[in-house]
Amino acid sequence: MGKFEEMRAKAEELDRLDPLRDFKKHFEVPKGRIYMDGNSLGLPAKESIQGVLRVLEEWKTFNIDGWLKGSPPWFTMPEELGRKMAPLVGAQPEEVVMTGSTTSNLHSLVSTFYQPEGKRRKILADELNFPSDLYALASQIRLKGQDPSEDLILAKSRDGNTLDEDDLIALMDETVSVALFPSVLYRSGQLLDMERLTKAAHERGIFIGFDCAHSAGSVPHRLHDWGVDFAFWCSYKHLNGGPGSPAFLFLHRKHFEREPGLAGWFGYVKEKQFDMNITFEHAKSAGGWQMGTPCVLSAATLEAALDIQQEATIEQIRGKSLKLTDFLIELVDTFLSDEPYCYSIATPRDHNRRGGHLAIEHPKEAWRICCALKARNIIPDFRPPRIIRIAPVALYNTFTEVWEVAKALKEIIDLREFEHFHKERSMVS
């Protein structure tokens, strides 16, 4: 038996010692499939599917009365789920609400904080951020009568994969009004030092927010204690809410008295919402930043999904996540980095700088290797120009599956299986 094959025994022992090994039974895992794309779309929990069926039954039984008779009442579901979410991101219960989408929440929050005045008319972001965030920031700048070509400052990456906090802080000057960064970079999986960046921004009179889409549910946060002004994230990645499930936003309680930049009737003071006053009075909580009526059916998955997260605890999830990615890094470094394989890790190795997924680079054939993995019923995803993203999720992936992924990466090169696929990418990668 070769040394690579011997690593399977190590994987099996790690699985035997895994304190979260029984959580996989909660999830609908397709038979014969190794799913490593939970950082893009998490798997459904069986209890979440039942949650959707329950809400459909409530709709059938209660009709309009489901707004108060649902379990939880549909009317207060955004706040209820916000309270359930809050401990996972280190927030106080009133600081989190389920609402909208990642991008609509960005618009809502940035429109609140971005008030260009005098010298302070710029927004600071970075060139590696998810493009939708940058589209929205440019849009907000235009809406305030400014020019994105002058007033949207994008910090540069030194290596094309990661950001240096020193570079971000160096750009925080007296012209910056708002800074927005990802907590975890969507391509490379780098985890930024949110506490340090928040402290630096506040010392310079700058509001700061974070897109936590790739960290919520996989990395512990202390958003309240760090003093983060605002944050937002989706629920369909590590939180397993399902395709298009509603997003969340965080607003630090020190800002509850601010006027929301974008108002809507679900942000009205709850007790008086149906008075139908034409003058807006927002709830003095994150709930005041809601706009339209919540998508109750889409949200029905989240109660069970968040219950599972809380039972597992974010600390244990993080601990296993790091062990899973450590193991994959070890396999790539030891067996797959030299010719003819030429794989490399673009994600920082330091635990304090690594999120929940790994970016594995291949210099020429990343896209076709992804296709070959899928043909083997192993599901990664691809990000141009040469990144294969692998996300072993603590709640439903195993160390043995990680070994199987490394074995497939090896054999796809050994057998040149990637040559069976076209070089042109599909519309969704």
C-alpha positions, 0 to 999 in steps of 0.5 A: 500500500502506498503512502497516499492510500495509507492516509485513508486510515488517518481519515477514518480515525479522524471520522471516528473521533469527530464529535459532530459525526452524527449531524450528517443524519439531519441532511439530505445527502444524495447517495453516492455523491460527495458534496463539497459546494456548501460555500455556494449552496448548502444541503437541505436539512430534513427538518427544513423540508418539514418546515416548508411543508408546515408553512404550506399546511398553515397557509391551507388551514389558517389562510390570512390568519397565519400571520398571527397563528403560524408557528412562529407567527409569520408577522414576527418571523423576521425578528424571531429568526433574527434572534435565533441567528444573533448568537451565531454572529456575536450580536444582541437579539435586537441587532439582527433581522431576517430580511431581503437579499444580500444585495438589497440589504447592502443597499439599505445599510449603505444608503443609511451610512453613506452621506457624502459631505465635505471631504468625506465623500468616498467609499472604500472597498476592495478589488477582490470583493464579490462583484454584486457588492461593487455594483451596489456601491457604485449605484449608491454613489451615483444616487448621492450625486457622486461619481464612482470613478472618483469616489469608489476606492478599491484596495488592490491585492498584492497577489491576486488572491488575498488582501493585506489589512495594512493596505486597507488601513493605509487607504482609510483617510479623511476622504472616506465616509464608509468602508465595506469589506468581505469577512471571508473572500469569496474566491480565496477563502481568506478571513480578514481581521474584522476587529482590527479593521473596525478599530482602525476605521473608527479611529479615523471617523469612518463607518465600517460594514462587512459582507459576511456571506462566506463566514456566517455559519462557519466562523465565530463572530463578535460583531457587537463587541467589535463595534462593527457598524453594520453587516449582512449575509445570505442564508443559503451557504453555510446556513443551509437555508436553500436556494434564494432563502432570505438574507440577514442584516446586523445593525449595531444598537448604537445606530438604532436611532438613525433614519433608515436610508430605504424605508418600507412598511415592514420596518415600521414600529411593529405594534403600530404597523397596521395603523397605516400612518403615512409618516414613517416611524421605524422600529428601534432595532435592526427590524427597522431596516426591513422594507417589504413583506417577508418571503415566508415560504422561503424563510420556512427552512431557516428555523430548523437550519438554525436550530441545528447550527445552535445544537452543534455550536459555532465553536465546534463547527469552526474546530472541525472545519479547520481540521477538514481543511488542514487535512486537505492542505496536507494531502495537496502539499504532500502528494499533489503539489509537484509535477505532474499534478501542480496543484497549489493552495491559494487560501492562507494556512494560518487558522486566523486567516482562513475561512470555511473553504479552500481555493485550490489552484491549477495553472492550466486546467482548473475548469476541466478538472472541476468538470471531471470531478463532477463526472465522478459525482464529486461537487466542487465549484470553479472561480476564474481564472484557475481556482477550484473551490472545495468546501468541506462542511463540518455538519455533513462532510467527513474526513474520508470524503476529503481523502476521496476528493484528493484521490480524485484530483490525483487520478484525474491528472494520472488518467488525463480525465480532464481532456474529455471536457471542453475548455469553454465554461458553462453559464453557471460554474 
